[in-house]
Amino acid sequence: MVDRDRAEKLGLSPAQVATTLRTALSGSQVGKYKPVGANEMDITLRLAEESRHDLTQLLDTPLTYVNNQAILLNRVVKVDSSLARPGLPALTASAF
């Protein structure tokens, strides 16, 4: 869950955190590429598959940079194991 107070102190809104998490997990279209003689393709940005399945790596996802220092996801979210299937932690981010 997003720690709203902590996120806001770092200059982040819950919506920014949720958008970054959605991009990391599901991907966001960031452009298009059309090789000569071929069909146009979407360019999608998202974390590598192994990072999407590893909570530690996911929590190390940078949300933004302040004075050339990364603000990582783990600084503004709380992992709640009560929301997940047994043995799997849940990470939730909402923009409410």
C-alpha positions in Angstrom: 0.0 0.0 0.0 1.2 3.5 -0.8 2.3 5.4 2.3 0.7 8.7 1.2 2.5 10.9 3.8 5.9 9.5 2.9 5.2 9.8 -0.9 4.0 13.4 -0.6 7.0 14.3 1.5 9.2 13.0 -1.4 7.1 15.0 -3.9 5.2 12.0 -5.3 1.4 11.5 -5.6 -0.2 8.0 -5.1 -1.1 8.3 -8.8 2.5 8.6 -9.8 3.4 5.6 -7.7 0.6 3.5 -9.2 1.5 4.6 -12.8 5.1 3.6 -12.3 4.1 0.2 -10.8 1.6 -0.4 -13.7 4.4 0.4 -16.2 6.9 -1.8 -14.4 4.5 -4.8 -14.3 2.2 -4.5 -17.4 4.2 -2.1 -19.6 3.4 1.2 -21.2 3.7 2.1 -24.9 6.5 4.6 -25.2 6.8 4.8 -29.0 6.7 3.1 -32.3 9.3 1.6 -34.6 9.0 0.9 -38.3 11.9 -0.9 -39.9 12.3 -0.4 -43.7 10.0 -2.8 -45.5 8.3 -4.1 -42.3 5.2 -3.4 -40.3 5.2 -0.8 -37.6 5.7 -2.2 -34.1 4.9 -0.7 -30.7 7.8 -0.1 -28.2 6.7 -1.1 -24.8 8.6 -0.3 -21.6 8.4 -2.6 -18.6 10.7 -4.5 -16.2 12.4 -7.7 -17.3 10.4 -10.8 -16.5 12.6 -11.9 -13.7 12.4 -8.5 -12.0 8.6 -8.5 -12.3 8.5 -11.8 -10.4 11.0 -10.9 -7.7 9.5 -8.7 -5.0 12.9 -7.4 -3.9 13.8 -6.3 -7.4 10.4 -4.8 -7.9 10.7 -2.8 -4.7 14.0 -1.4 -6.0 12.3 0.2 -9.0 13.1 3.9 -9.2 10.1 6.2 -9.1 11.9 9.5 -9.7 15.3 11.2 -9.0 16.0 14.0 -6.7 19.5 15.6 -6.8 20.7 12.6 -8.9 19.5 10.2 -6.2 16.9 7.6 -7.0 13.7 7.5 -5.0 12.9 3.8 -4.9 9.4 2.2 -4.7 10.4 0.6 -1.3 10.5 4.0 0.3 6.8 4.7 -0.3 5.0 1.4 -0.2 4.2 -1.2 2.4 4.0 -4.9 1.6 0.9 -6.4 3.0 0.9 -10.2 3.2 -2.7 -10.4 4.4 -3.9 -9.4 0.9 -2.0 -12.1 -0.9 -2.4 -15.8 -1.5 -0.7 -17.9 1.2 3.1 -17.5 1.0 3.0 -14.6 -1.5 3.2 -11.0 -0.4 0.9 -8.4 -2.0 2.0 -5.0 -3.1 -0.9 -2.6 -3.7 -0.8 1.0 -5.0 -3.9 3.0 -5.3 -4.5 6.5 -6.6 -7.4 7.4 -4.4 
